[in-house]
Amino acid sequence: MVFKTIIEPFRIKMVEPIQMTTEPERRRLLEEAGYNPFLLQAKDVLIDLLTDSGTGAMSTRQWAGMLMGDESYAGAVSWQHMHDVIFNLTGMEHVLPTHQGRAAERILYTYLGGPGKTFISNTHFDTTRANIEYSGAEAIDIPIPEGTQPATIHPFKGNMDTIRLSTLIAEKGAENIGAVILTVTNNSGGGQPVSMANAEEVARICKKHEILFVLDCCRIAENAWFIQHREEGYADTSYEEIARAMFRLADAAIMSLKKDGLVNMGGFLTMRDQALSDACTNLLIITEGFATYGGLSGRDMEAIAIGLKEVFDPDYLRYRIRSTAYVGDRLAAMGIPLIQPIGGHAVYVDAKALLPHIPVEAYPGQSLVCALYTIGGVRAVEIGSVMFGKYDAGGKLIPAPMELVRLAIPRRVYTQSHMEYVIEVFEELLRRKDTLSGYRIVKEPKFLRHFTCELEPIS
């Protein structure tokens, strides 16, 4: 019998207090933070859905492993444990540890990028795009058409448009393509999964044109769950073996272990090519640390080695996917427009559809995240024109393809009652939505402006 109630497949042995705040207090705190939830202090947040990156809770086995951490500078036992788990999963001989995913991105894309180079992805995430563009290269997104239609149902909306991929290669010239990057799951596209068939076709095209194929795999276990349950031929294949099959298609892989590594800090870059590995190792040693720790402590590496095994546990993945879908299904039932179907790590609200009276130039997604915090102390993140918008030569905003708000659910942190509270906050938001106004940016950096920009309400 399948029960309706989703129970967490773990017991709670330690708790962290949440500081309660009032709505007037939150209005003041948000104003002091320049109406940017990134600039709020965590102690002033009741339910933190800003990101699922590094915000999860580790297991008893991980904490026990940390006590065994070997802190030797070179060749630590803990490094060997981490290396062996990553090698067995990816099948790639050359493994470089990094302190997080964006460090691996900087190393690889600094080496491969530069003016005149083009990188192609189903959808680049913010740090990926920033590292590529900082090198002087361009980053182009080519999701399938369904991937930019929030309400459209498709089992693998995270897929790359392989017809456009072939066209772009012909236009740009294969020699000018720095890499083709397949992000699984497709975070900026709504946490949507990528099918094995799509990955195979991307790999075939890259091999034909001798272009490096990189797997951005920070949510590879969650993606494997969707493949097993949605793609023909994988129902009897384990999640770990599905992940291995996808890794076998790639030439290199980058992972932020702060997601499906189930740790608070860590990442890696792994490759098949010796020359590429040598070049990246040099950059690693210059900027991150020696090649067998890369900015990580031994205790971090022990936790990673354990977390990369735990994440493929069927009970954990069932709970992870079902609990996220529960939130999405409840919000959809009350009329909140969402990216459908619900992804693995987050629920994505279509802010443009929810707040049609706020034009994209006034950032409806930012209006929504500010309202969620003000009403209920829930911190979320805008994934729209604040994060991905650009300016033309005349300074006019070029909007992002979608105006989204992501509710990223940390792993093994919140209970179902916490999520029920989030749902109640949305109920109140629906009653107030027509009174919400837009925002304008008053201060911003050149790259990754959403992290530190400041805004003000448009009266």
C-alpha positions in Angstrom: 0.0 0.0 0.0 1.2 3.5 -0.8 0.4 6.0 1.9 -0.5 9.6 1.1 1.6 11.1 3.9 5.2 11.8 2.9 7.5 11.0 5.8 11.1 12.0 6.0 13.3 8.9 5.8 15.4 10.0 8.8 15.0 11.0 12.4 16.1 14.4 13.8 18.9 14.3 16.4 19.8 18.0 16.6 17.8 21.2 16.1 18.6 24.8 15.2 16.3 27.5 16.5 14.4 29.8 14.1 14.1 33.4 15.1 10.5 34.6 14.7 9.9 38.1 13.3 6.9 40.3 12.7 5.8 41.8 9.4 6.7 45.4 10.4 10.2 44.1 11.4 10.6 42.4 8.0 9.5 45.5 6.1 12.3 47.4 7.8 14.9 44.6 7.4 14.1 44.3 3.7 14.5 48.1 3.1 17.8 48.0 4.9 18.9 45.2 2.6 18.1 47.3 -0.5 15.2 45.0 -1.3 17.5 42.2 -2.2 17.0 39.0 -0.2 20.6 38.0 -0.7 21.6 40.9 1.5 19.4 39.9 4.4 21.0 38.3 7.5 20.1 34.6 7.7 19.0 35.0 11.4 16.1 37.2 10.1 14.7 34.6 7.8 12.1 32.1 8.9 12.1 29.6 6.0 15.1 29.9 3.8 14.4 28.8 0.2 17.0 31.0 -1.4 19.1 28.1 -2.6 19.6 24.4 -2.1 23.4 24.8 -2.6 25.3 23.9 0.6 22.2 24.4 2.8 21.4 20.7 3.4 21.8 18.7 6.5 24.5 16.0 6.7 23.9 12.5 8.0 25.3 10.8 11.1 27.6 8.8 8.8 28.9 12.0 7.2 29.6 13.6 10.6 31.3 10.5 11.9 33.4 10.4 8.7 34.5 14.0 9.3 36.2 12.9 12.6 38.4 10.5 10.4 39.4 13.3 8.1 43.1 13.2 7.1 44.4 16.7 6.9 47.7 15.9 5.2 48.6 18.6 2.6 49.4 16.1 -0.1 48.0 12.6 -0.8 45.6 12.5 2.1 43.7 9.3 2.8 40.5 11.4 2.7 41.4 12.6 -0.8 41.8 9.0 -2.0 38.4 8.1 -0.6 36.9 11.1 -2.5 38.8 10.3 -5.6 37.7 6.7 -5.7 34.0 7.5 -5.3 34.1 10.1 -8.0 36.2 7.9 -10.4 33.8 4.9 -9.8 30.8 7.2 -10.6 32.1 9.1 -13.6 34.7 6.7 -15.1 37.0 9.7 -15.7 40.6 9.2 -14.6 41.6 12.8 -14.0 39.8 14.2 -10.9 40.5 17.7 -9.5 38.9 18.7 -6.1 37.7 22.3 -5.7 36.1 24.2 -2.9 32.8 24.5 -4.9 31.4 24.2 -8.4 32.1 27.8 -9.6 35.8 27.3 -8.8 35.8 24.3 -11.2 33.9 26.4 -13.8 36.5 29.2 -13.5 39.4 26.8 -14.0 37.9 25.0 -17.0 36.3 27.9 -18.8 39.2 30.2 -18.2 41.4 27.7 -20.0 38.9 26.9 -22.8 37.3 30.4 -23.2 38.5 33.8 -24.3 37.4 36.2 -27.1 36.0 34.5 -30.2 34.9 31.4 -28.3 31.3 30.2 -27.9 29.9 27.9 -25.3 26.5 26.3 -25.9 24.2 24.9 -23.2 20.6 23.8 -22.6 20.7 26.7 -20.1 23.8 28.2 -18.5 23.3 28.9 -14.8 24.4 32.3 -13.4 27.9 31.4 -12.3 28.6 29.3 -15.4 27.6 32.2 -17.7 29.5 34.7 -15.6 32.8 32.7 -15.7 32.4 32.2 -19.5 31.6 35.8 -20.2 34.3 37.1 -17.9 36.8 35.2 -20.1 35.5 37.2 -23.1 33.6 34.3 -24.6 29.9 34.2 -25.3 27.3 31.8 -23.7 24.3 30.7 -25.7 21.3 28.9 -24.3 19.3 26.5 -26.5 16.6 24.7 -24.5 13.9 22.9 -26.4 10.9 25.1 -27.2 8.8 23.5 -24.4 11.5 24.5 -21.9 10.5 28.2 -22.2 6.8 27.5 -21.9 6.0 27.3 -18.2 2.6 25.6 -18.4 3.5 23.1 -21.1 3.8 19.5 -19.8 6.8 17.6 -21.1 8.7 14.8 -19.3 12.1 16.3 -20.1 11.8 20.0 -20.5 15.5 20.4 -19.5 16.6 18.9 -22.9 18.9 20.7 -25.3 17.6 21.6 -28.7 19.9 19.4 -30.8 18.7 20.8 -34.1 19.7 24.3 -33.0 23.0 22.8 -31.7 23.9 21.5 -35.1 22.9 24.8 -36.7 25.0 26.9 -34.2 28.1 24.7 -34.8 27.7 25.3 -38.5 27.4 29.0 -38.0 30.2 29.5 -35.5 32.6 26.8 -36.7 33.4 23.8 -34.6 36.9 25.1 -33.9 35.3 28.2 -32.2 33.1 26.2 -29.8 34.8 26.1 -26.4 32.5 23.4 -25.2 28.9 22.1 -25.2 27.5 22.0 -21.6 24.6 19.9 -20.6 23.2 20.9 -17.2 21.4 18.2 -15.4 18.9 18.9 -14.0 18.4 22.2 -15.9 18.3 24.6 -13.0 17.6 27.9 -14.7 15.0 26.1 -16.8 12.9 25.2 -13.8 14.9 22.3 -12.3 13.7 20.2 -15.3 15.4 16.9 -16.1 17.3 15.9 -19.2 16.6 12.5 -20.9 19.3 9.9 -21.6 18.3 10.0 -25.3 18.9 13.8 -25.4 22.3 13.3 -23.7 23.2 10.6 -26.2 22.3 12.9 -29.2 24.3 15.8 -27.8 27.3 13.4 -27.3 26.9 12.1 -30.9 26.9 15.6 -32.3 29.9 16.7 -30.2 31.9 13.6 -31.2 31.1 14.2 -34.9 32.5 17.7 -34.7 35.3 16.9 -32.2 33.9 19.4 -29.6 34.3 18.9 -25.9 31.1 17.7 -24.2 30.9 18.8 -20.5 28.3 17.5 -18.1 27.3 20.0 -15.4 26.1 17.4 -13.0 25.3 18.9 -9.6 21.9 17.3 -9.5 22.7 14.1 -11.3 21.0 11.8 -8.8 17.7 13.8 -9.0 18.0 13.6 -12.8 18.5 9.9 -12.6 15.3 9.6 -10.6 13.3 11.2 -13.4 15.0 9.0 -16.1 14.1 5.9 -14.2 10.4 7.0 -13.8 9.8 8.7 -17.1 12.1 7.3 -19.8 11.4 4.0 -21.5 14.0 1.3 -20.8 15.3 2.5 -17.4 12.6 1.3 -15.0 14.7 -1.6 -13.8 18.1 0.3 -13.8 19.4 1.7 -10.5 19.8 5.4 -10.1 23.6 5.1 -9.7 23.9 3.1 -12.9 21.7 5.6 -14.8 24.1 8.3 -13.6 27.1 6.3 -14.7 25.6 5.8 -18.1 25.2 9.5 -18.6 28.8 10.2 -17.4 30.1 7.7 -20.0 28.8 10.0 -22.7 30.8 13.1 -21.6 34.4 14.2 -22.0 34.5 16.2 -18.8 32.2 16.9 -15.9 31.8 19.7 -13.3 29.9 19.2 -10.1 29.0 21.5 -7.2 28.9 18.9 -4.4 26.8 21.3 -2.4 23.8 19.9 -4.1 23.7 16.1 -4.8 27.0 15.7 -2.9 24.9 16.3 0.3 27.6 18.5 1.8 27.9 22.2 2.8 31.1 22.8 0.7 32.9 21.1 -2.2 33.1 20.5 -5.9 35.1 18.7 -8.5 36.3 18.9 -12.1 36.9 15.5 -13.9 38.2 14.9 -17.4 39.3 12.1 -19.7 42.0 14.0 -21.6 45.5 14.1 -20.1 46.5 17.4 -21.7 43.4 19.2 -20.6 43.9 17.8 -17.1 47.5 19.0 -17.0 46.5 22.5 -17.9 43.6 22.6 -15.4 45.8 21.2 -12.7 48.3 24.1 -13.1 45.4 26.6 -12.7 44.1 24.6 -9.7 47.5 24.7 -7.9 47.9 28.4 -8.6 44.5 29.5 -7.3 42.9 26.8 -5.2 45.5 24.6 -3.6 47.5 21.4 -4.2 45.9 18.9 -6.6 44.9 16.5 -3.8 42.9 19.0 -1.8 42.0 21.9 -4.0 40.7 24.2 -1.3 39.0 21.4 0.7 39.9 20.1 4.2 40.2 16.4 4.7 37.0 16.3 6.7 35.2 17.9 3.8 36.5 15.2 1.5 35.4 12.4 3.8 31.8 13.9 4.0 31.8 14.1 0.2 32.8 10.5 -0.3 30.0 9.4 1.9 27.4 11.9 0.6 28.0 10.9 -3.0 26.9 7.3 -2.1 24.0 8.3 0.2 22.4 10.5 -2.5 21.5 7.5 -4.7 19.5 5.8 -1.9 16.1 5.0 -3.3 14.2 6.0 -0.1 16.0 9.4 0.0 15.3 10.1 -3.7 11.7 9.1 -3.4 11.2 11.5 -0.4 13.2 14.3 -2.1 11.2 14.3 -5.3 7.8 13.6 -3.7 8.2 16.3 -1.1 9.1 18.9 -3.7 6.2 17.9 -5.8 3.8 18.1 -2.8 4.6 21.8 -2.4 4.2 22.4 -6.1 0.9 20.5 -6.4 -0.6 22.4 -3.5 0.4 25.8 -4.9 -0.9 24.9 -8.4 -4.2 23.8 -6.8 -4.7 27.3 -5.4 -4.0 28.9 -8.7 -0.3 29.8 -8.5 1.2 29.6 -12.0 4.2 27.3 -12.0 6.7 25.7 -14.3 5.1 22.3 -14.9 5.8 19.5 -14.3 7.4 20.2 -10.9 11.2 19.8 -10.9 13.4 17.9 -8.4 15.0 20.5 -6.2 12.7 23.4 -6.4 9.3 24.8 -7.2 9.4 27.6 -9.8 6.7 30.3 -9.8 5.9 32.1 -13.0 6.0 35.6 -11.7 5.1 37.2 -15.0 1.8 35.3 -15.1 1.1 35.8 -11.4 1.7 39.5 -11.5 0.6 40.6 -15.0 0.2 44.2 -13.9 4.0 44.5 -13.3 5.9 44.9 -16.6 9.2 43.0 -17.0 11.1 46.3 -16.8 9.9 46.6 -13.2 11.0 43.0 -12.3 7.9 41.1 -11.3 10.0 38.3 -9.9 11.7 40.7 -7.5 8.4 42.0 -6.4 7.3 38.5 -5.6 10.4 37.6 -3.6 10.1 40.8 -1.6 6.4 40.1 -0.9 7.1 36.5 0.3 9.6 37.8 2.8 7.5 40.6 4.0 4.4 38.5 4.4 5.9 35.4 5.9 9.7 35.6 6.3 10.2 33.2 3.4 13.4 33.9 1.4 13.3 32.9 -2.2 15.3 34.0 -5.3 14.4 35.7 -8.5 15.4 33.9 -11.7 14.4 36.4 -14.3 15.5 39.7 -15.6 17.3 40.8 -12.4 19.5 37.6 -12.7 19.7 37.2 -16.4 18.6 40.5 -18.0 21.1 42.5 -20.1 21.2 46.0 -21.6 21.4 46.9 -25.3 23.7 49.6 -26.6 21.2 52.3 -25.6 20.9 51.0 -22.1 17.5 49.5 -22.5 16.7 46.2 -20.7 16.8 43.0 -22.7 14.6 40.8 -20.6 15.3 37.2 -19.7 13.2 34.5 -21.5 11.1 33.9 -18.3 10.4 35.8 -15.1 10.6 33.1 -12.4 10.9 32.8 -8.7 12.6 29.7 -7.4 11.7 28.1 -4.1 14.8 25.9 -3.6 14.2 23.3 -0.9 17.3 22.4 1.2 18.0 18.7 1.5 17.0 17.0 4.8 16.4 20.3 6.5 12.6 21.3 6.6 9.7 19.1 7.7 6.3 19.0 6.0 4.9 21.4 8.5 7.5 24.0 7.4 6.2 23.5 3.9 2.6 23.9 5.0 3.6 27.3 6.4 5.1 28.3 3.0 1.8 27.3 1.4 -0.1 29.5 3.8 2.2 32.4 3.0 1.2 32.0 -0.7 -2.5 32.0 0.3 -2.0 35.4 1.9 0.1 36.6 -1.1 -2.8 35.8 -3.4 -5.1 38.1 -1.4 -2.5 40.9 -1.8 -1.0 40.3 -5.2 -2.9 43.1 -7.0 -1.5 45.7 -4.5 2.2 44.7 -5.3 4.3 47.2 -7.3 7.5 46.8 -9.3 11.1 47.7 -8.5 14.0 49.6 -10.1 17.7 48.8 -9.7 19.6 51.7 -8.1 23.1 50.0 -7.7 24.6 47.0 -9.5 27.9 45.4 -10.4 28.9 44.3 -13.9 28.7 40.6 -13.3 26.2 38.5 -11.3 24.3 41.6 -10.2 21.6 39.7 -8.5 23.9 38.8 -5.6 24.7 42.4 -4.5 22.5 44.8 -6.4 20.2 47.2 -4.5 16.7 48.2 -5.6 13.9 50.5 -4.6 10.1 50.2 -5.0 8.4 52.0 -7.8 5.7 54.1 -6.2 
